[in-house]
Amino acid sequence: MCFLVLLVVVAVASGFIYDYDTDIIQLNMAEALKPPSAEHWFGTDSLGRDIFARVLYGARYSLIIGVGSVTIGLLIGVTLGAIAGFYGGVVDQVIMRCVDVFYSIPNIMIAVVVVTLLGTSTVNLLIALCFTCATSFCRIARAAVMTIRDQEYVESAYAMGLPTWKIILKHIIPNCLSPIIVQVTLLIGTTIIAASSLSFLGIGVQSPAPEWGAMLSEGRQHIRDAAYICVIPGFAIMLTVLALNVLGDGLRDALDPKMKK
């Protein structure tokens, strides 16, 4: 959690410390392929750009894409899952069979198709990745709602004359938050890896934007003579995803009522 808080602070502060045009994307061939030193902590890439500044600034792209796509997927998936689990019957069958179709296709394949159709940009990449997040949230929300919808407090809410939408929002979804919160942290890490993979393949965030996957792709041709160009962005991805996964495991233990007993 401390690492993730620090990452968010760095991502926000990088916009005030560095100027995007002069410090992040401006070429300086005289400083190309400089190894890590006191002047350039992480060295420079093949175009003379400071890798330390680009890694810090690149945290913005990874966090925006990860958090943004998971948030959109959360809203869509929880809404559909709650409706399917609460009403059941034909509504449940239609929604879940559509979810099964998306779930049967590899996540990267869905993102590749969507980005190819809409074009390569950060916004389109975010939209592409939210589909895979929505399917996971829909399944979790449906399972949680089905275990809660027959509880006494839901029947009491019906007896008081509350409308169905209010019962779902006020009484059912708040009691399903534990597994959803855990899934949020885990999916952000998965989404960051997927976004970096797509950028590495050239269909995600486009160069010269300092996205970590794009930086890996740009530096792979120098992996033998200047390995730090690839290693440092790779470590940034690894540490971020590791921190999110560890946080997710911790939240799962903390929110598990059996563990509390």
C-alpha positions as CSV (number, residue, x, y, z in Angstrom):
1,M,0.0,0.0,0.0
2,C,2.9,2.4,0.8
3,F,4.4,1.6,-2.6
4,L,1.1,2.3,-4.4
5,V,0.6,5.6,-2.5
6,L,4.1,6.6,-3.4
7,L,3.5,5.7,-7.1
8,V,0.3,7.9,-7.2
9,V,2.3,10.8,-5.6
10,V,5.1,10.4,-8.1
11,A,2.6,10.2,-11.0
12,V,0.9,13.4,-9.9
13,A,4.1,15.2,-9.1
14,S,5.9,14.3,-12.3
15,G,3.7,16.7,-14.2
16,F,4.9,19.6,-12.1
17,I,8.6,18.5,-12.0
18,Y,9.0,17.8,-15.7
19,D,7.8,19.5,-18.8
20,Y,6.3,17.0,-21.3
21,D,7.7,18.6,-24.4
22,T,11.2,19.5,-23.3
23,D,12.0,16.7,-20.7
24,I,10.0,13.7,-21.9
25,I,9.8,13.6,-25.7
26,Q,12.5,16.1,-26.9
27,L,15.4,14.3,-28.7
28,N,19.0,14.9,-27.6
29,M,21.2,12.6,-29.7
30,A,24.3,13.9,-28.0
31,E,23.2,12.2,-24.8
32,A,22.0,8.9,-26.5
33,L,22.6,5.6,-24.7
34,K,24.3,7.1,-21.6
35,P,24.5,4.5,-18.8
36,P,23.0,5.2,-15.3
37,S,25.0,8.0,-13.6
38,A,24.6,10.9,-11.2
39,E,23.3,13.1,-14.1
40,H,20.9,10.5,-15.5
41,W,19.9,8.1,-12.6
42,F,18.4,5.5,-15.0
43,G,20.5,6.4,-18.0
44,T,19.2,7.6,-21.4
45,D,17.5,5.8,-24.3
46,S,18.6,5.6,-27.9
47,L,17.2,9.1,-28.6
48,G,18.9,10.8,-25.6
49,R,15.8,11.0,-23.4
50,D,16.2,10.6,-19.7
51,I,14.7,7.3,-18.7
52,F,14.1,8.3,-15.0
53,A,11.9,11.1,-16.1
54,R,10.0,8.9,-18.6
55,V,9.5,6.1,-16.1
56,L,8.0,8.6,-13.5
57,Y,5.8,10.2,-16.1
58,G,4.8,6.9,-17.6
59,A,3.2,5.9,-14.2
60,R,0.4,8.3,-15.2
61,Y,-0.5,6.2,-18.3
62,S,-0.4,2.9,-16.5
63,L,-2.5,4.1,-13.5
64,I,-5.0,6.0,-15.7
65,I,-5.5,3.0,-18.0
66,G,-5.6,0.5,-15.1
67,V,-7.8,2.4,-12.8
68,G,-10.0,3.9,-15.6
69,S,-10.7,0.6,-17.3
70,V,-11.4,-1.2,-14.1
71,T,-13.8,1.6,-12.9
72,I,-15.8,1.5,-16.1
73,G,-15.8,-2.3,-16.1
74,L,-16.9,-2.2,-12.4
75,L,-19.9,0.0,-13.1
76,I,-21.0,-2.0,-16.1
77,G,-20.3,-5.5,-14.6
78,V,-21.8,-4.9,-11.2
79,T,-24.9,-3.4,-12.7
80,L,-25.5,-6.3,-15.0
81,G,-24.5,-8.9,-12.4
82,A,-26.8,-7.4,-9.8
83,I,-29.7,-7.4,-12.3
84,A,-29.0,-11.0,-13.4
85,G,-28.7,-12.3,-9.9
86,F,-31.7,-10.4,-8.5
87,Y,-34.2,-11.2,-11.2
88,G,-33.0,-14.6,-12.3
89,G,-34.9,-16.5,-15.0
90,V,-34.8,-15.3,-18.6
91,V,-33.0,-12.0,-17.7
92,D,-30.2,-14.0,-15.9
93,Q,-29.9,-16.4,-18.8
94,V,-29.6,-13.7,-21.5
95,I,-27.1,-11.6,-19.5
96,M,-24.9,-14.5,-18.4
97,R,-24.8,-16.1,-21.8
98,C,-23.6,-12.9,-23.4
99,V,-21.0,-12.7,-20.6
100,D,-19.9,-16.3,-21.3
101,V,-19.3,-15.4,-24.9
102,F,-16.9,-12.6,-23.9
103,Y,-15.4,-14.7,-21.2
104,S,-14.5,-17.5,-23.7
105,I,-12.4,-15.1,-25.8
106,P,-8.9,-14.3,-24.5
107,N,-8.6,-10.9,-23.0
108,I,-5.8,-9.7,-25.2
109,M,-7.7,-10.9,-28.3
110,I,-10.8,-8.7,-27.4
111,A,-8.5,-5.7,-26.7
112,V,-6.7,-6.2,-30.0
113,V,-10.0,-6.4,-32.0
114,V,-11.5,-3.3,-30.3
115,V,-8.3,-1.2,-30.7
116,T,-8.0,-2.3,-34.3
117,L,-11.6,-1.2,-35.0
118,L,-11.5,2.1,-33.0
119,G,-7.9,3.1,-33.7
120,T,-4.8,3.2,-31.5
121,S,-5.1,5.8,-28.7
122,T,-5.1,5.8,-24.9
123,V,-8.9,6.3,-24.7
124,N,-9.6,3.4,-27.1
125,L,-7.2,1.2,-25.2
126,L,-9.0,2.0,-22.0
127,I,-12.4,1.2,-23.6
128,A,-11.0,-2.1,-25.0
129,L,-9.7,-3.3,-21.6
130,C,-12.9,-2.4,-19.7
131,F,-14.8,-5.2,-21.5
132,T,-12.6,-7.9,-19.9
133,C,-13.0,-6.3,-16.5
134,A,-16.8,-6.1,-16.8
135,T,-17.2,-9.9,-17.4
136,S,-15.3,-10.7,-14.2
137,F,-17.3,-8.2,-12.1
138,C,-20.6,-9.4,-13.6
139,R,-19.9,-13.0,-12.5
140,I,-18.8,-12.0,-9.0
141,A,-21.7,-9.6,-8.4
142,R,-24.3,-12.2,-9.7
143,A,-23.0,-14.9,-7.3
144,A,-23.0,-12.5,-4.4
145,V,-26.5,-11.1,-5.1
146,M,-27.9,-14.6,-5.4
147,T,-26.8,-15.4,-1.9
148,I,-28.3,-12.2,-0.5
149,R,-31.5,-11.6,-2.3
150,D,-33.5,-14.1,-0.1
151,Q,-32.3,-12.6,3.2
152,E,-34.8,-11.2,5.7
153,Y,-33.8,-7.6,5.4
154,V,-34.4,-7.7,1.7
155,E,-37.9,-9.1,2.3
156,S,-38.4,-6.4,4.9
157,A,-37.5,-3.7,2.4
158,Y,-40.1,-5.2,0.0
159,A,-42.7,-5.2,2.7
160,M,-41.9,-1.5,3.3
161,G,-42.8,-0.8,-0.3
162,L,-39.3,0.2,-1.5
163,P,-38.8,0.1,-5.3
164,T,-36.6,-2.7,-6.7
165,W,-33.8,-0.4,-7.9
166,K,-33.5,1.1,-4.4
167,I,-33.4,-2.3,-2.7
168,I,-30.5,-3.3,-5.1
169,L,-28.6,-0.1,-4.6
170,K,-29.1,0.4,-0.9
171,H,-29.4,-3.1,0.6
172,I,-27.9,-5.7,-1.8
173,I,-24.8,-4.1,-3.5
174,P,-23.3,-2.7,-0.2
175,N,-23.4,-6.3,1.2
176,C,-21.5,-7.6,-1.9
177,L,-18.6,-5.2,-1.7
178,S,-16.0,-7.5,0.0
179,P,-15.3,-9.8,-3.0
180,I,-15.7,-6.8,-5.4
181,I,-13.0,-4.7,-3.6
182,V,-10.6,-7.6,-3.7
183,Q,-11.2,-8.2,-7.4
184,V,-10.7,-4.4,-8.1
185,T,-7.1,-4.5,-6.8
186,L,-6.3,-7.8,-8.7
187,L,-7.8,-6.6,-12.0
188,I,-5.9,-3.3,-11.9
189,G,-2.7,-5.2,-11.9
190,T,-3.9,-7.5,-14.7
191,T,-5.0,-4.6,-16.8
192,I,-1.7,-2.8,-16.4
193,I,0.1,-5.9,-17.8
194,A,-2.4,-6.1,-20.7
195,A,-2.0,-2.4,-21.5
196,S,1.8,-2.8,-21.4
197,S,1.5,-5.8,-23.7
198,L,-0.6,-4.0,-26.2
199,S,1.7,-1.0,-26.2
200,F,4.7,-3.4,-26.6
201,L,3.0,-4.8,-29.7
202,G,2.4,-1.3,-31.1
203,I,-1.4,-1.2,-30.8
204,G,-1.6,0.6,-27.4
205,V,-0.3,3.9,-26.3
206,Q,1.8,5.2,-29.1
207,S,5.4,6.5,-29.0
208,P,6.7,9.0,-28.0
209,A,4.4,8.8,-25.0
210,P,6.4,7.3,-22.1
211,E,4.1,4.3,-21.4
212,W,6.1,1.5,-19.8
213,G,5.2,-1.1,-22.4
214,A,6.0,1.2,-25.3
215,M,9.4,2.0,-23.6
216,L,10.1,-1.8,-23.5
217,S,9.3,-2.0,-27.2
218,E,11.6,0.9,-28.0
219,G,14.5,-0.5,-26.0
220,R,14.4,-4.2,-27.1
221,Q,16.8,-3.6,-30.0
222,H,19.4,-2.4,-27.4
223,I,18.8,-5.2,-24.9
224,R,22.4,-6.5,-25.3
225,D,24.4,-3.3,-25.3
226,A,22.1,-1.2,-23.1
227,A,19.9,-3.6,-21.1
228,Y,18.8,-1.0,-18.6
229,I,16.5,0.6,-21.2
230,C,14.3,-2.6,-21.0
231,V,15.1,-3.7,-17.5
232,I,14.0,-0.5,-15.7
233,P,10.5,-0.2,-17.3
234,G,10.1,-3.9,-16.8
235,F,10.9,-3.6,-13.1
236,A,8.4,-0.7,-12.8
237,I,5.6,-2.9,-14.3
238,M,6.6,-5.9,-12.1
239,L,6.8,-3.9,-8.8
240,T,3.4,-2.2,-9.5
241,V,1.6,-5.4,-10.3
242,L,3.3,-7.2,-7.4
243,A,2.1,-4.5,-5.0
244,L,-1.4,-4.7,-6.3
245,N,-1.5,-8.5,-6.0
246,V,-0.2,-8.4,-2.4
247,L,-2.7,-5.7,-1.5
248,G,-5.5,-7.8,-3.0
249,D,-4.4,-10.8,-0.9
250,G,-4.3,-8.7,2.2
251,L,-7.7,-7.3,1.6
252,R,-9.1,-10.7,0.9
253,D,-7.8,-11.9,4.3
254,A,-9.0,-8.7,6.1
255,L,-12.5,-8.8,4.6
256,D,-13.0,-12.6,5.1
257,P,-15.4,-13.0,8.1
258,K,-14.0,-16.5,8.7
259,M,-10.5,-15.1,9.1
260,K,-11.8,-12.6,11.6
261,K,-13.2,-15.4,13.8
